[in-house]
Amino acid sequence: MSIALIVLAAGKGTRMQSDLPKVLHKIAHAPMLWHAMRAGSVLEPEHSIVVAGHGADLVEVSAKDFDPEAQVVLQSEQLGTAHAVAQAKPALDGFEGDALVLYGDTPFIRQETLEAMAEARAQNDVVVLGFEAADPGRYGRLVTDGEELMRIVEFKDASPQERNITLCNSGVIAAKSDVLFDLIDAVENNNASGEYYLTDIVAIARSRGLSASVVRCDEAETLGVNSRAELATAESLFQTRARAELVENGVSLLAPDSVYLSWDTVIGRDAEVEQNVVFGPDVTVESGARIRAFSHLEGAHVSRGAVVGPYARLRPGAELAEDTHVGNFVEIKNAQLHQGAKANHLTYIGDAEIGEKTNIGAGTITCNYDGVFKHKTTIGKQAFIGSNTMLVAPVTIGNDAMTASGSVVTSDVPDGAMALARAKQVNKEGFATKLFAMLRAKKAKKQAQND
């Protein structure tokens, strides 16, 4: 059965104290909305519809950044969850598959849970995702009779007996698309909040002789984010889960709690990550690579056997081939290091291509920016770049070539040649002794005046 996702993302998120729509606040460098859309994407939906309201223009841009095929519809007035879902009806006109309602501020629903909901939907008209709450608080309660779900009651409208129920509503619901919208059409707003509750469709379905059931999940999957404090809790939960998954898949984390991952970080088995490493978006580390302490990676690819750090920074476009070394206080940006190349100390390599087995000496800088345009530095195979070399791009250093320490290289260096580009040293005999004497006399005179 084909599936349509309906992701509710219209809330303002007043408790966030922010001008940014709530669902665009980030967890692990990605908007919460992306986490929800990614969760639903495992079902390979035929349609992905995002219901936006506050900051709809920003939400639409973000949704389409994740999925260019996503449709964004507007809920101009926030009249409740049933009203929000109803805004997706025109976009699904003629669609005969199932509809799954997710929430842009509930980012941690697992693939296995959604697959279980899809399987349960094949046997029931309406399926609701529920969880046993340690502290049910103000969650809606799921009223069941054996394995059958009879109705959902909101906390505000629940009786004292119903409030004692610990099986709670996550808000996630699946039903056949046309059935879902037929049920929503029958929802009324005669409740304590005067809103159209999506949860009311269960009782309406039962009154029509339709079946309803519950799929249970861990409470942590249903975590909703409504405040900065809850956003911090969500970040911590994501990091804990992501670290555990890496370790389970064969990655060595020497101090797991100090490693911070992005939502899309990929690390291969037998890779090793030392303490206090931060991964920004779009990083892949292949099997057997080593990321040493206090390094920061973003938009980078690190191949098998490469070593990065300690205290290294890889910026977007950094491409490290097998057995490369990027050492302490080295920054790589939009540059490719071919197999066996090394830059071990105090170096900036930007907009460059470094050949196989080339060694970059300490203090080397590719001077890639002229204030308007970026220019490329190309260094061949098995070259040796002396310490403190300035490579003023655009410039090419040939295979087996060399630059002398302290050179400012502004012209191409042929294969096998050495570039010596520094001022001739001149020694002035006795000048230092005279200069120091003069300076010390001035200092003594100034101190005497102050006394």
Secondary structure as the mmCIF struct_conf table of DSSP 4:
data_model
#
loop_
_struct_conf.conf_type_id
_struct_conf.id
_struct_conf.beg_label_comp_id
_struct_conf.beg_label_asym_id
_struct_conf.beg_label_seq_id
_struct_conf.end_label_comp_id
_struct_conf.end_label_asym_id
_struct_conf.end_label_seq_id
STRN STRN1 ILE A 3 ALA A 9
HELX_RH_3T_P HELX_RH_3T_P1 THR A 14 MET A 16
BEND BEND1 SER A 18 LEU A 20
HELX_RH_3T_P HELX_RH_3T_P2 LYS A 22 LEU A 24
BEND BEND2 HIS A 25 HIS A 25
STRN STRN2 LYS A 26 ILE A 27
TURN_TY1_P TURN_TY1_P1 ALA A 28 HIS A 29
STRN STRN3 ALA A 30 PRO A 31
HELX_RH_AL_P HELX_RH_AL_P1 MET A 32 SER A 41
TURN_TY1_P TURN_TY1_P2 VAL A 42 LEU A 43
BEND BEND3 GLU A 46 GLU A 46
STRN STRN4 HIS A 47 ALA A 52
TURN_TY1_P TURN_TY1_P3 HIS A 54 GLY A 55
HELX_RH_AL_P HELX_RH_AL_P2 ALA A 56 PHE A 66
TURN_TY1_P TURN_TY1_P4 PRO A 68 GLU A 69
STRN STRN5 GLN A 71 LEU A 74
BEND BEND4 SER A 76 GLU A 77
HELX_RH_AL_P HELX_RH_AL_P3 THR A 81 ALA A 86
TURN_TY1_P TURN_TY1_P5 GLN A 87 LYS A 89
HELX_RH_3T_P HELX_RH_3T_P3 PRO A 90 LEU A 92
TURN_TY1_P TURN_TY1_P6 ASP A 93 GLY A 94
BEND BEND5 GLY A 97 GLY A 97
STRN STRN6 ASP A 98 TYR A 103
TURN_TY1_P TURN_TY1_P7 GLY A 104 ASP A 105
HELX_RH_AL_P HELX_RH_AL_P4 GLN A 111 ARG A 121
TURN_TY1_P TURN_TY1_P8 ALA A 122 GLN A 123
BEND BEND6 ASP A 125 ASP A 125
STRN STRN7 VAL A 126 GLU A 132
BEND BEND7 ALA A 134 ASP A 135
TURN_TY1_P TURN_TY1_P9 GLY A 137 ARG A 138
STRN STRN8 ARG A 141 ASP A 145
TURN_TY1_P TURN_TY1_P10 GLY A 146 GLU A 147
STRN STRN9 GLU A 148 VAL A 153
HELX_RH_3T_P HELX_RH_3T_P4 PHE A 155 ASP A 157
HELX_RH_AL_P HELX_RH_AL_P5 PRO A 160 ARG A 163
TURN_TY1_P TURN_TY1_P11 ASN A 164 ASN A 164
STRN STRN10 LEU A 167 LYS A 176
HELX_RH_AL_P HELX_RH_AL_P6 SER A 177 ASP A 185
TURN_TY1_P TURN_TY1_P12 ALA A 186 ALA A 186
BEND BEND8 ASN A 191 ASN A 191
TURN_TY1_P TURN_TY1_P13 ALA A 192 SER A 193
HELX_RH_3T_P HELX_RH_3T_P5 LEU A 198 ASP A 200
HELX_RH_AL_P HELX_RH_AL_P7 ILE A 201 SER A 207
TURN_TY1_P TURN_TY1_P14 ARG A 208 GLY A 209
STRN STRN11 ALA A 212 ARG A 216
HELX_RH_3T_P HELX_RH_3T_P6 GLU A 219 THR A 222
BEND BEND9 SER A 227 SER A 227
HELX_RH_AL_P HELX_RH_AL_P8 ARG A 228 GLU A 248
TURN_TY1_P TURN_TY1_P15 ASN A 249 GLY A 250
STRN STRN12 SER A 252 LEU A 253
BEND BEND10 LEU A 254 ALA A 255
HELX_RH_3T_P HELX_RH_3T_P7 PRO A 256 SER A 258
STRN STRN13 TYR A 260 TYR A 260
TURN_TY1_P TURN_TY1_P16 TRP A 263 ASP A 264
STRN STRN14 VAL A 266 ILE A 267
TURN_TY1_P TURN_TY1_P17 ARG A 269 ASP A 270
STRN STRN15 GLU A 272 VAL A 273
BEND BEND11 GLN A 275 ASN A 276
STRN STRN16 VAL A 278 PHE A 279
BEND BEND12 PRO A 281 ASP A 282
STRN STRN17 THR A 284 VAL A 285
TURN_TY1_P TURN_TY1_P18 SER A 287 GLY A 288
STRN STRN18 ARG A 290 ILE A 291
TURN_TY1_P TURN_TY1_P19 ALA A 293 PHE A 294
STRN STRN19 HIS A 296 LEU A 297
BEND BEND13 GLY A 299 GLY A 299
STRN STRN20 ALA A 300 VAL A 302
TURN_TY1_P TURN_TY1_P20 ARG A 304 GLY A 305
STRN STRN21 VAL A 307 VAL A 308
BEND BEND14 PRO A 310 TYR A 311
STRN STRN22 ARG A 313 LEU A 314
TURN_TY1_P TURN_TY1_P21 PRO A 316 GLY A 317
STRN STRN23 ALA A 318 LEU A 320
TURN_TY1_P TURN_TY1_P22 GLU A 322 ASP A 323
STRN STRN24 HIS A 325 LEU A 337
TURN_TY1_P TURN_TY1_P23 GLN A 339 GLY A 340
STRN STRN25 LYS A 342 ILE A 354
TURN_TY1_P TURN_TY1_P24 GLU A 356 LYS A 357
STRN STRN26 ASN A 359 ILE A 360
TURN_TY1_P TURN_TY1_P25 ALA A 362 GLY A 363
STRN STRN27 ILE A 365 CYS A 367
STRN STRN28 TYR A 369 TYR A 369
BEND BEND15 GLY A 371 VAL A 372
STRN STRN29 LYS A 374 LYS A 374
STRN STRN30 THR A 377 ILE A 379
TURN_TY1_P TURN_TY1_P26 LYS A 381 GLN A 382
STRN STRN31 PHE A 384 ILE A 385
TURN_TY1_P TURN_TY1_P27 SER A 387 ASN A 388
STRN STRN32 MET A 390 VAL A 392
BEND BEND16 ALA A 393 PRO A 394
STRN STRN33 VAL A 395 ILE A 397
TURN_TY1_P TURN_TY1_P28 ASN A 399 ASP A 400
STRN STRN34 MET A 402 THR A 403
TURN_TY1_P TURN_TY1_P29 SER A 405 GLY A 406
STRN STRN35 VAL A 408 VAL A 409
BEND BEND17 SER A 411 SER A 411
STRN STRN36 VAL A 413 VAL A 413
TURN_TY1_P TURN_TY1_P30 ASP A 415 GLY A 416
STRN STRN37 MET A 418 ALA A 419
BEND BEND18 ARG A 422 ARG A 422
HELX_LH_PP_P HELX_LH_PP_P1 ALA A 423 GLN A 425
TURN_TY1_P TURN_TY1_P31 GLU A 429 GLY A 430
HELX_RH_AL_P HELX_RH_AL_P9 PHE A 431 ASN A 450
#
